[in-house]
């Protein structure tokens, strides 16, 4: 059996960093197919997200196969706040990602937005160490599963998806980070995934989340109850497409989030 001593392992790592490998599998037409792969010193080359549909599809495929968790998205931003006091990290998908754009004053005084549009819980789990644990926040606000229901990264069982939430919460608790679990916001349909009727699954998930938070001493914040119609759809005027909140939608969400933070952390 080959045994690696510390100096030998360090030398092997140095060689690997010095000469990055090229991708073995290349998608035809991918403009970034020659990006380095493997363990390298700088895994985050700068690429602009295309605005055209064909270019976006290639970018999305490149992302899913090369940076599944999108660790590069906030790498520079995380480095920029090293050593600063972080009260709450908001981990989520586009609903969290868009929040800072439509209500920028929300993310001040130690509140940090780490939402990424389109992400599922398994992608959030991949980046949880970099985008949450490494920032050493007092609490994490987890709002997810819209894209799991929509199938953005394929199929998964309900147990797997809910397990991803549990794992993120377990990781937070293990590092002394308090947990705020948010409901899945209302949605009766997904514009990007037509044919689905998500409202029943959203309702079932939210019941589970509320029970899970209560059983574990976490704070539960119920955006769904405040924003949903009886049929599970978003109330008129609160969303641009039935899923993503407008400014008016975030105006309802903000005081609920602030109350949850105050309950979890106490006064500023």
C-alpha positions in Angstrom: 0.0 0.0 0.0 1.3 3.4 -1.0 1.6 5.7 2.1 1.7 9.5 1.7 3.9 11.4 4.2 3.0 15.0 4.9 5.9 16.4 2.7 5.0 14.1 -0.1 1.3 15.0 0.1 2.2 18.7 0.1 4.5 18.3 -2.9 1.7 16.4 -4.8 -0.8 19.2 -4.0 1.7 21.9 -5.1 2.2 20.1 -8.4 -1.5 19.8 -8.9 -2.0 23.5 -8.2 0.8 24.4 -10.5 -0.5 22.4 -13.5 -4.3 22.4 -13.6 -5.9 19.7 -15.6 -8.3 20.4 -18.5 -11.8 19.1 -18.7 -12.1 15.5 -19.9 -15.7 16.1 -21.0 -16.6 19.1 -23.1 -20.1 20.2 -24.1 -20.1 21.3 -27.8 -20.4 25.0 -28.0 -19.5 25.7 -24.4 -17.4 28.9 -24.6 -15.8 28.0 -21.2 -15.0 24.4 -21.9 -11.3 24.9 -21.4 -11.6 26.3 -17.9 -9.4 24.5 -15.4 -10.8 21.5 -13.5 -9.6 19.5 -10.5 -8.1 21.0 -7.3 -6.6 24.3 -8.3 -5.6 27.6 -6.6 -8.2 29.7 -8.3 -11.4 27.8 -9.3 -13.4 30.9 -10.1 -12.7 32.4 -13.5 -14.9 35.4 -14.3 -17.7 34.7 -16.8 -20.6 37.0 -17.5 -24.0 35.4 -17.5 -25.4 35.6 -21.0 -28.7 37.4 -21.6 -29.8 35.4 -24.6 -31.7 32.1 -24.1 -29.2 29.9 -26.0 -26.2 31.4 -24.2 -28.0 31.1 -20.8 -28.7 27.4 -21.4 -25.0 26.7 -22.1 -24.0 28.8 -19.1 -26.4 26.9 -16.9 -25.1 23.5 -18.1 -21.6 24.7 -17.5 -22.5 25.8 -14.0 -24.3 22.5 -13.2 -21.3 20.4 -14.3 -18.4 22.6 -13.1 -19.7 24.6 -10.1 -22.9 22.8 -9.0 -23.2 24.6 -5.8 -22.1 27.9 -7.4 -19.4 28.4 -4.8 -17.9 31.1 -7.0 -20.9 33.3 -6.8 -20.1 34.8 -3.4 -16.4 33.9 -3.0 -15.2 37.5 -3.4 -18.1 38.9 -1.3 -17.4 36.4 1.5 -13.7 37.3 1.5 -14.6 41.0 1.7 -16.5 40.6 5.0 -14.0 38.4 6.7 -13.7 39.4 10.4 -16.9 41.5 10.3 -19.8 40.8 12.7 -22.5 38.9 10.9 -25.8 38.6 12.7 -27.9 36.6 10.2 -27.1 35.0 6.8 -30.1 34.5 4.6 -29.6 31.3 2.7 -32.0 30.7 -0.2 -32.9 30.7 -3.9 -34.2 33.5 -6.1 -36.7 34.7 -3.6 -33.8 35.5 -1.3 -31.5 36.6 -4.1 -34.0 39.2 -5.3 -34.8 40.5 -1.9 -31.7 42.7 -1.7 -32.5 44.2 -5.1 -36.1 45.2 -4.2 -35.5 46.0 -0.6 -31.7 46.8 -0.2 -32.1 48.5 3.2 -33.1 45.1 4.6 -29.5 43.9 4.4 -27.7 46.2 6.8 -26.6 45.9 10.4 -25.1 42.5 10.0 -27.8 40.9 7.8 -26.2 39.2 4.8 -28.0 38.0 1.6 -26.7 34.7 0.2 -29.6 33.7 -2.1 -28.9 32.2 -5.6 -31.6 32.2 -8.2 -32.7 28.7 -9.3 -31.0 26.7 -6.6 -32.3 23.6 -5.0 -31.6 22.4 -1.4 -28.9 20.1 -2.6 -27.0 23.0 -4.2 -27.4 25.1 -1.0 -26.1 22.2 1.0 -22.9 22.2 -1.2 -22.2 25.8 -0.4 -23.4 26.0 3.2 -19.9 25.8 4.6 -18.6 28.6 2.4 -21.6 30.9 2.5 -22.9 30.4 6.0 -20.5 28.6 8.4 -17.4 30.4 7.3 -19.1 33.8 7.9 -19.7 32.8 11.6 -23.1 34.4 11.8 -25.2 34.4 15.0 -28.1 32.9 13.0 -29.1 31.5 9.6 -32.4 32.1 7.9 -33.1 29.1 5.6 -35.8 29.6 2.9 -35.8 26.9 0.2 -37.5 24.1 -1.7 -39.4 26.1 -4.4 -37.0 24.8 -7.0 -36.9 21.3 -5.6 -40.6 21.1 -6.2 -40.1 22.6 -9.7 -37.4 20.0 -10.4 -34.6 22.4 -11.3 -31.9 19.8 -10.7 -34.0 16.7 -11.5 -36.0 14.4 -9.3 -35.7 13.8 -5.6 -37.8 12.2 -2.9 -39.6 14.3 -0.3 -37.3 12.6 2.3 -34.2 13.7 0.5 -35.3 17.3 0.1 -36.4 17.6 3.7 -33.2 15.8 4.7 -31.2 18.6 3.1 -33.0 21.1 5.3 -32.3 19.0 8.3 -28.6 18.7 7.4 -28.2 22.4 7.0 -29.9 23.0 10.3 -27.7 20.3 11.9 -24.5 21.9 10.5 -25.6 25.3 11.8 -26.4 24.0 15.3 -23.0 22.1 15.4 -21.3 25.4 14.8 -23.2 27.4 17.4 -25.4 29.1 14.7 -29.1 29.6 15.6 -31.6 28.5 13.0 -34.6 30.3 11.5 -36.7 28.1 9.3 -38.8 29.9 6.7 -41.9 28.5 5.1 -42.0 28.0 1.3 -43.8 31.0 -0.1 -47.1 30.6 -2.0 -47.1 29.3 -5.6 -49.9 27.8 -7.6 -47.8 27.4 -10.8 -44.2 27.7 -12.0 -43.8 29.8 -15.2 -40.5 28.0 -16.0 -41.9 24.5 -15.2 -45.4 24.5 -16.7 -47.9 21.7 -16.0 -47.0 21.4 -12.3 -49.5 22.1 -9.5 -47.2 22.9 -6.5 -49.7 24.2 -4.0 -50.4 20.9 -2.3 -46.7 20.0 -1.9 -46.0 23.5 -0.7 -48.7 23.1 2.0 -47.4 19.7 3.1 -43.8 20.9 3.3 -44.8 23.9 5.3 -46.6 21.8 7.8 -43.5 19.6 8.2 -41.2 22.6 8.5 -43.4 24.2 11.3 -43.4 20.9 13.2 -39.7 20.4 12.7 -38.8 23.9 13.8 -41.0 23.5 16.9 -39.5 20.1 17.8 -36.0 21.4 17.6 -36.4 24.8 19.2 -35.8 26.7 16.0 -37.7 29.8 15.0 -40.3 29.3 12.3 -41.3 32.3 10.1 -44.5 31.8 8.1 -44.5 33.9 4.9 -47.0 31.6 3.2 -49.8 32.3 5.7 -49.4 36.1 5.2 -49.2 36.0 1.4 -51.3 33.1 0.2 -54.9 32.9 -1.1 -57.1 30.0 0.1 -56.1 28.0 -3.0 -52.4 28.4 -2.2 -51.7 30.9 -4.9 -49.9 34.2 -4.2 -52.3 37.1 -3.4 -52.6 39.6 -6.2 -50.0 42.3 -6.4 -47.5 40.5 -4.2 -45.7 38.7 -7.0 -44.5 39.5 -10.5 -45.2 36.0 -11.8 -47.0 34.1 -9.1 -43.8 33.0 -7.4 -41.3 35.9 -7.0 -42.3 38.7 -4.7 -42.7 42.3 -5.8 -41.7 45.2 -3.5 -45.1 44.9 -2.0 -44.5 41.2 -1.3 -41.2 41.9 0.4 -42.9 44.7 2.4 -45.0 42.0 4.0 -42.1 39.6 4.4 -39.7 42.1 6.0 -41.5 42.7 9.4 -42.0 38.9 9.7 -38.3 38.3 9.1 -37.3 41.0 11.6 -39.7 39.6 14.2 -38.1 36.2 13.7 -34.6 37.6 14.1 -35.6 39.5 17.2 -37.2 36.3 18.7 -34.0 34.3 17.8 -31.3 36.8 18.8 -33.1 39.3 21.0 -32.6 43.1 20.7 -29.7 44.5 18.5 
